[in-house]
Amino acid sequence: MNSYILIAFIIGYALIALESQIKINKAAIALFTGVIIWTIYILFKSGSEEVVSQLVEHIGSISQIIFFLIGAMTIVELIDSYHGFDVITTQIKTRNKKTLLFIISFITFFLSSVLDNLTTTIVMVTLTRKLLSDKNDRLLYAAMIVIAANAGGAWTPIGDVTTTMLWMGGQITTVNIMKKLFLPSLVSMIIPLSIISLMVKGHFEKNTLSNDKSNILNIERKIVFFLGIAALIFVPIFKTITHLPPFMGMLIGLSVLWIVTELLQKNKAFENKITVTNALRKIDIPSVLFFLGILVAVAALESTGLLTSLAATLSKSVGNLKPIAIFLGLFSAIIDNVPLVAATMGMYDLTILPTNHYFWEFIAYCAGTGGSILIIGSAAGVAAMGLEKLDFFWYLKKISLIALIGYLSGAFFYLLFL
């Protein structure tokens, strides 16, 4: 059974990578792969009730991510519809591509630590699209945003889901993880940034492709922008206060923004109204379904025990904790980092590796930044892939080695000053 599941996953993964060649949308392939793997699992597994129970449990976790993603994309789309990003773009005076790349990257790095890497990527890629009209430039910027968002998310408990898992599990504490991982994460961002900056030259003219703004008041633009950003920043605060899942904070933020925009638009003619309903129609649903398919497929690998076996095999064959963490980071570029970290947490008890043991810190770094090596290795990468139509092989050819160098540089920096 496991062999068939692995074959189905590998074929599906390969077809996703070959999307531009086979001309089939990656969302369709991801959905098909996810369902086929679960079908194989239930046909070969005695006791279908157990499989269905596992699937329902995973769907509960996956739906949280999907609702979170839909909420974040809707908020960003609404800000964009009100041309709210002009509040930022008008403050960026530089027309030098290299300078802009540094500005965008550092904003992404620090914003990701406050929000999370997925939301930050959606915001920053959208912002970049408002500034740059050249598609080739935007691809490089989007790739750098993915690397910076993943690096920025690794050094705080709320910046990346795996770091949050370790934080809530008691493996790490807030102040310690920020102190230990800030510099390694910064190194993993700065080195790729230095290399990619060599690929961008010259100056740019601000993208002038925009809709008519005549019916949008400046005060409305500012209200929607600041309220939208506040709604995104409120998500981790809401989670800390209530201990409810992040998607609940995202949904309450969206609902408040929805109410406010309805009030702003209530006296306008129907044809001039900009509403959340319109924003919902514009969000990239195929990207959401791609997320769903990938997560369902990986959930099957977790349920069958394949990911746990992988982690156990690494532990048994390698032994040394440092290379194990590095290898898990590399695997997270291929397989979702959440089940890999979950399996690792289950393998090593806190009585053996206590809170703030270097292994937990290193796992947080490796799992958080390793996903940048491939475009579908992280939620941030998948979001950028959908928003900017990044091609898997373009990223593999142009960016993967650079991201790997950054990943290993940050890892060695951490080990050097351990």
C-alpha positions in Angstrom: 0.0 0.0 0.0 2.7 2.5 1.0 4.5 1.9 -2.3 1.4 2.7 -4.3 0.7 5.9 -2.2 4.3 7.1 -2.7 4.1 6.4 -6.4 0.9 8.4 -6.7 2.3 11.2 -4.6 5.5 11.4 -6.7 3.6 11.3 -10.0 1.3 14.0 -8.8 4.2 16.1 -7.6 5.9 15.7 -10.9 2.8 16.7 -12.9 2.4 19.8 -10.7 6.0 20.7 -11.5 5.3 20.2 -15.2 2.2 22.4 -15.2 3.5 24.8 -17.8 4.5 21.9 -20.1 1.4 19.7 -19.8 -1.0 22.7 -19.8 -3.1 21.4 -17.0 -3.8 23.6 -14.0 -1.9 22.5 -10.9 -5.0 22.8 -8.8 -6.7 20.1 -10.7 -3.7 17.8 -10.4 -3.3 18.5 -6.7 -7.0 17.7 -6.0 -6.8 14.5 -8.1 -3.6 13.4 -6.3 -5.1 14.1 -2.9 -8.3 12.1 -3.5 -6.4 9.2 -5.3 -4.0 8.8 -2.4 -6.8 8.6 0.2 -8.7 6.2 -2.1 -5.7 3.9 -2.2 -5.4 4.1 1.6 -9.0 3.2 2.3 -9.0 0.4 -0.3 -6.0 -1.3 1.2 -6.7 -0.5 4.9 -8.9 -2.9 6.9 -11.4 -0.8 8.7 -12.7 2.0 6.6 -14.2 3.8 9.6 -10.7 4.5 11.0 -9.6 6.0 7.7 -12.7 8.2 7.4 -12.1 9.3 11.0 -8.5 10.3 10.2 -9.7 12.1 7.0 -12.3 14.1 8.9 -9.7 15.0 11.6 -7.3 16.3 8.9 -10.0 18.2 7.1 -10.7 20.0 10.3 -7.1 21.2 10.4 -6.9 21.9 6.7 -10.1 23.9 6.6 -8.6 26.2 9.2 -5.8 27.0 6.7 -8.3 27.4 3.8 -10.5 29.8 5.7 -7.5 31.7 6.9 -6.2 32.0 3.3 -9.6 33.0 1.9 -9.9 35.7 4.7 -6.4 37.1 4.1 -6.8 37.1 0.3 -10.2 38.9 0.6 -8.8 41.6 2.9 -5.9 42.2 0.6 -8.1 42.3 -2.5 -10.4 44.7 -0.8 -7.5 47.0 0.2 -6.4 46.8 -3.5 -9.8 47.6 -4.8 -9.8 50.8 -2.7 -6.2 51.5 -4.0 -5.2 51.4 -0.3 -1.7 50.3 -1.2 -1.1 53.8 -2.7 -0.7 54.8 1.0 2.6 52.9 0.9 3.6 53.1 -2.8 3.4 56.9 -2.7 6.0 56.9 0.1 8.5 54.8 -1.9 10.4 57.5 -3.7 13.2 55.4 -5.1 13.1 54.3 -8.8 16.2 52.1 -8.4 15.3 48.4 -8.8 18.1 47.2 -6.5 17.2 49.7 -3.7 13.5 48.8 -4.0 14.4 45.1 -3.7 16.2 45.7 -0.4 13.3 47.8 0.9 10.7 45.2 0.0 12.8 42.3 1.4 13.4 44.0 4.8 9.8 45.0 5.1 8.8 41.5 4.3 11.2 40.0 6.8 10.0 42.1 9.8 6.3 42.1 8.8 6.4 38.3 8.6 7.6 38.1 12.2 4.5 40.1 13.3 1.9 38.6 11.0 2.9 35.3 9.5 4.7 34.2 6.3 1.6 33.4 4.3 -0.3 36.7 5.0 2.8 38.7 4.5 3.6 37.1 1.2 0.0 37.9 -0.1 0.4 41.5 1.0 3.9 42.1 -0.3 3.4 40.4 -3.7 0.2 42.4 -4.2 2.1 45.6 -3.2 5.0 44.8 -5.7 2.4 44.3 -8.5 1.3 47.9 -7.8 4.9 49.2 -8.3 6.4 47.1 -11.1 5.0 46.6 -14.6 7.8 44.3 -15.9 6.8 40.6 -15.4 10.5 39.4 -15.2 11.3 41.8 -12.4 8.2 40.9 -10.5 9.1 37.2 -10.6 12.5 37.9 -9.0 10.8 40.2 -6.4 8.2 37.5 -5.6 10.9 34.9 -5.2 12.8 37.1 -2.8 9.5 37.9 -0.9 9.0 34.1 -0.4 12.6 33.7 1.0 12.3 36.8 3.2 8.8 35.8 4.5 9.9 32.3 5.5 13.1 33.7 7.1 11.1 36.4 9.0 8.5 33.9 10.2 11.1 31.5 11.7 12.4 33.6 14.6 9.1 34.4 16.3 6.4 32.1 17.8 3.7 33.6 15.6 5.6 34.0 12.4 5.4 30.4 11.1 3.0 27.6 11.9 5.8 25.1 12.9 7.4 27.6 15.3 3.9 28.1 16.8 3.6 24.4 17.2 6.8 24.2 19.1 5.9 27.2 21.2 2.5 25.8 22.1 4.0 22.4 22.8 6.4 23.8 25.3 9.6 23.1 23.3 10.6 26.7 23.0 9.9 30.0 24.7 9.2 33.4 23.2 12.2 35.5 24.3 14.7 32.7 23.8 13.7 31.7 20.3 13.7 35.4 19.2 17.2 35.9 20.7 18.6 32.7 19.2 17.1 32.7 15.7 17.0 36.3 14.8 20.5 36.5 13.4 20.5 33.1 11.6 17.2 34.0 10.0 18.6 37.4 8.9 21.6 35.7 7.4 19.4 33.2 5.5 17.6 36.3 4.0 20.5 38.6 3.4 22.7 36.2 1.4 20.0 35.4 -1.2 19.1 39.1 -1.3 22.7 40.0 -2.1 22.8 37.4 -4.9 19.4 38.2 -6.4 20.1 41.9 -6.2 22.8 41.3 -8.8 20.1 40.1 -11.2 18.2 43.4 -11.1 19.6 46.5 -12.8 18.5 49.9 -13.7 15.4 51.9 -12.8 11.7 51.4 -13.1 8.6 53.4 -13.8 5.8 52.9 -11.4 3.1 50.6 -12.8 0.4 52.9 -14.1 -2.2 50.2 -14.8 -4.9 51.0 -12.4 -8.7 51.4 -12.3 -10.5 54.7 -12.2 -10.1 56.2 -8.7 -12.6 59.0 -9.2 -15.3 57.5 -7.0 -12.9 56.6 -4.1 -12.3 59.3 -1.6 -8.8 59.7 -0.1 -10.2 59.2 3.4 -11.9 56.0 2.3 -8.7 54.7 0.9 -6.9 55.3 4.2 -9.6 53.9 6.3 -9.7 50.6 4.4 -5.9 50.3 4.2 -5.2 50.9 7.9 -8.2 48.9 9.1 -7.3 46.0 6.8 -3.7 46.0 8.0 -4.9 46.3 11.6 -7.2 43.3 11.0 -4.2 41.2 9.8 -2.0 42.3 12.7 -4.9 41.5 15.1 -4.9 37.8 14.1 -1.9 36.7 16.3 -3.1 39.0 19.1 -6.6 37.5 19.0 -5.0 34.0 19.1 -2.9 34.9 22.1 -5.8 36.3 24.1 -8.5 33.8 23.2 -6.4 30.7 22.3 -8.8 30.2 19.4 -7.3 29.1 16.0 -5.8 31.9 13.8 -8.6 31.6 11.2 -11.1 32.9 13.8 -9.1 36.1 14.2 -8.9 36.4 10.4 -12.7 36.0 10.1 -13.6 38.5 12.7 -11.1 41.0 11.1 -12.8 40.4 7.7 -16.3 40.8 9.2 -15.4 44.2 10.8 -13.9 45.4 7.5 -16.9 44.1 5.7 -19.3 46.1 8.0 -17.2 49.3 7.7 -17.0 49.1 3.9 -20.8 48.5 3.7 -21.3 51.7 5.7 -18.8 53.6 3.5 -20.7 52.5 0.4 -24.3 52.7 1.5 -25.1 56.0 -0.1 -23.3 55.3 -3.4 -24.9 54.2 -6.7 -24.9 50.4 -7.2 -22.4 50.6 -10.2 -19.9 52.6 -8.1 -19.9 50.4 -5.0 -16.8 48.5 -4.0 -17.8 45.7 -1.6 -16.4 42.5 0.0 -18.8 40.6 -2.3 -16.9 41.9 -5.3 -13.6 41.2 -3.6 -14.6 37.6 -3.0 -15.3 37.2 -6.7 -11.7 38.3 -7.5 -9.7 36.2 -5.2 -7.7 33.4 -6.8 -9.9 30.3 -6.0 -7.7 27.9 -8.0 -4.8 28.7 -5.7 -7.0 28.0 -2.7 -8.0 24.6 -4.2 -4.3 23.9 -5.0 -3.6 24.4 -1.3 -6.5 22.1 -0.4 -5.3 19.3 -2.8 -1.7 19.5 -1.5 -2.6 19.5 2.1 -5.1 16.6 1.6 -2.3 14.6 -0.1 0.3 15.3 2.6 -2.3 14.4 5.3 -2.6 11.0 3.8 1.2 10.5 4.0 1.0 11.5 7.7 -2.0 9.2 8.4 -0.3 6.2 6.8 2.7 6.8 9.0 5.1 7.4 6.1 6.3 10.8 7.5 6.8 9.4 11.0 8.8 6.5 9.4 10.9 9.0 7.5 11.7 11.0 10.7 12.4 7.7 12.6 14.7 6.5 9.8 16.6 9.7 9.9 17.0 9.5 13.6 18.2 5.9 13.5 20.5 6.2 10.5 22.0 9.6 11.3 21.8 9.8 15.1 23.4 13.2 15.4 20.6 15.8 16.1 22.2 18.6 14.1 22.2 16.9 10.6 18.8 15.5 11.4 17.4 19.0 11.7 19.2 20.1 8.5 17.8 17.1 6.6 14.3 17.8 7.9 14.6 21.3 6.7 15.5 20.0 3.2 12.6 17.6 3.2 10.3 20.4 4.1 11.0 21.8 0.7 9.3 18.7 -0.8 6.8 17.7 1.9 4.8 20.0 4.2 6.9 21.0 7.2 3.9 20.7 9.6 3.6 16.9 9.8 7.4 16.6 9.7 7.8 18.8 12.8 4.8 17.1 14.4 6.4 13.7 13.9 9.7 15.0 15.3 7.9 16.4 18.4 6.4 13.0 19.0 9.8 11.2 18.7 11.7 13.3 21.3 10.1 13.7 24.7 10.7 16.9 26.7 12.2 14.8 29.4 15.0 13.9 27.0 15.2 17.2 25.2 13.9 19.9 27.6 12.4 23.3 26.7 14.8 25.5 24.8 17.2 22.6 23.9 19.2 23.7 20.9 17.5 20.9 18.8 14.1 22.6 19.1 15.5 26.0 18.2 17.3 24.5 15.2 14.2 22.6 14.1 12.3 25.9 14.2 14.9 27.5 12.0 15.3 24.6 9.5 11.6 23.8 9.1 10.8 27.5 8.7 13.4 28.4 6.1 13.9 25.1 4.3 10.6 25.4 2.5 12.1 28.3 0.4 14.3 25.9 -1.5 11.3 24.9 -3.8 8.4 27.1 -4.7 5.9 24.6 -3.4 7.9 23.9 -0.3 6.0 26.5 1.8 2.6 28.2 2.2 4.3 31.4 1.2 5.7 29.9 -1.9 2.4 28.4 -3.0 0.7 31.7 -2.4 3.3 33.6 -4.5 3.0 30.8 -7.2 -0.7 31.5 -7.5 -0.6 35.3 -7.3 2.3 35.9 -9.7 2.0 32.7 -11.7 5.5 31.6 -10.8 6.6 28.5 -12.7 8.1 25.6 -10.7 11.0 25.1 -13.1 11.8 28.8 -13.4 12.1 28.9 -9.6 14.1 25.7 -9.6 16.5 27.0 -12.2 16.9 30.6 -11.0 16.2 30.6 -7.2 16.5 27.2 -5.6 20.3 27.1 -5.4 20.4 30.6 -4.0 17.7 29.8 -1.4 19.7 26.6 -0.5 22.9 28.7 0.0 20.9 31.1 2.3 19.4 28.2 4.2 22.7 26.5 4.8 24.5 29.8 5.6 21.9 30.5 8.3 22.2 27.0 9.7 26.0 27.1 9.9 25.8 30.5 11.5 23.5 29.1 14.2 25.8 26.1 14.8 28.8 28.3 14.9 27.4 30.5 17.7 25.5 27.7 19.5 
